[in-house]
Amino acid sequence: MLKICNIVIVGGEGDLAFRKLYPALYSLHRENLLADCTKVVSFARGKLGLDEFKTKMREWTESSDYVREVDDASWASFQERVVKFDGDATKAEDISKLKAELGEDDIVFYLSTPPSIFAPICEAMGAAGVVNDNTRLVVEKPLGTSLESFNQINDTLFKTYEEHQIYRIDHYLGKETVQNLLALRFANIFFDPLWNRNYIDHVQITVAESVGVGGRWSYYDESGALRDMVQNHLLQLVCLVAMEFPARNQADDIRDEKLKVIRSLKPITAANVQSRTVRGQYSEGSVDQTLVPGYLQEDDAQENTSDTETFVAVKAEIENNRWQGVPFYLRTGKRMAHRYSEIVIQFKPVVFKFIDVDPNAINNNQLVIRLQPNEGIQMNMMNKVPGLSETNRLQNVGLNLSFEEAFEEHRSPSAYERLILDVTRGDQTLFMRSDELRGAWRWVDGIVNGWRETEQRAQKYRAGASGPDDALGLILQDGRKWLNFDHD
Ligand code: BG6
């Protein structure tokens, strides 16, 4: 296997680098998962002095939820890998200097910078002649705000890199519970026969956040919940729930199957957008018993008339043999009551009711996959309530698997640990291919254009609520209701 000896973080003094990347790299170092020769290189304009840089790196690493502890000995050995290189990544001469310092070993370039400077950085890399077949490039969202802008960014990358060298991160794919979706589906025989329109009534995917957008208002205002969350994280979850068995457990076989799901999504356009989507925006309210400002009153809000959605609910439909007629209800929002991400597979009711069923327990069987927090799986099933009453009573009770309890002795790595490690191993399974992203943008563009053409406005919801009232209507119109097992 190829040994990657240099991981260069372009934008190495930025927020993402300190919050996620260095803590992840430290954990990989501590677990002996980096090759002996690997250097961790910060490539940035050098606003921080060396001491300040290293202090900040340690502080953020210590405060990471995923790092168990930072001990002096392993921190000192980690620091032997760390190189701080001050330079401008859009200038070929600075990249050449970096290369001279690093020698002939292969490089991963992790672009932790705004996409607006991907083009000059890639051009500078090309001009400096640092890219060979083994060089890898890691890029993060936002990769565009539409199909057109995604294509422009992608074309820029393709001038210097080929698809097999580009690792497009969707950090949801690095989460343990998201990876477990495939194991759950494909390694347990009892799900396979039921996993289709004959037995599944509908699917719900909720990614609720209690935080607001304060601190990144201007980015978010250009994006909104649909582009920030649905285009990538939620659609990837849809793919993992809906995809067919891949031919082999290999990157392109899995990505081929995900692509088919994206291509099978029924288009949402001006003709149906109002009955398929709901937009919301949080107003002042209280979360965790603390009063919080509305979206338009956030400290860094730049205008007070923005209609950007901070909540979105979508009824997605997959037009293929397995899923025809099985809606996927998706919702995500900021400033909701609790932070939780959950997938609910709602099975159809049994046909013959051999015992009178409590009308409140009509949803006989659900599989609930809790992605975060309280990671785990719950199977809800009907049981007879013990007792001697004349008529048998049934109750829906959950079989509950908590990952924390089941895998007590295992540390759950952060998404970034998994993803960075896979880049060094050359495994693209958990990274998005450009055709997947093109398909996702095409579908999302249909919704955005539909909203524009029909002038569909964002409805206000109080911070701390579960979205605007119409989100209830979206699912109620089909005779169903949102299910929430983490906080019911
Ligand atoms: C990011 C979005 O991709 O995902 C953020 O840009 C969002 O707006 C975040 O808060 C959520 O990630 P997680 O891992 O906290 O669920």
Residues whose N, C-alpha, C, O or C-beta is under 5 A from the ligand:
A	BS01	BG6	D228
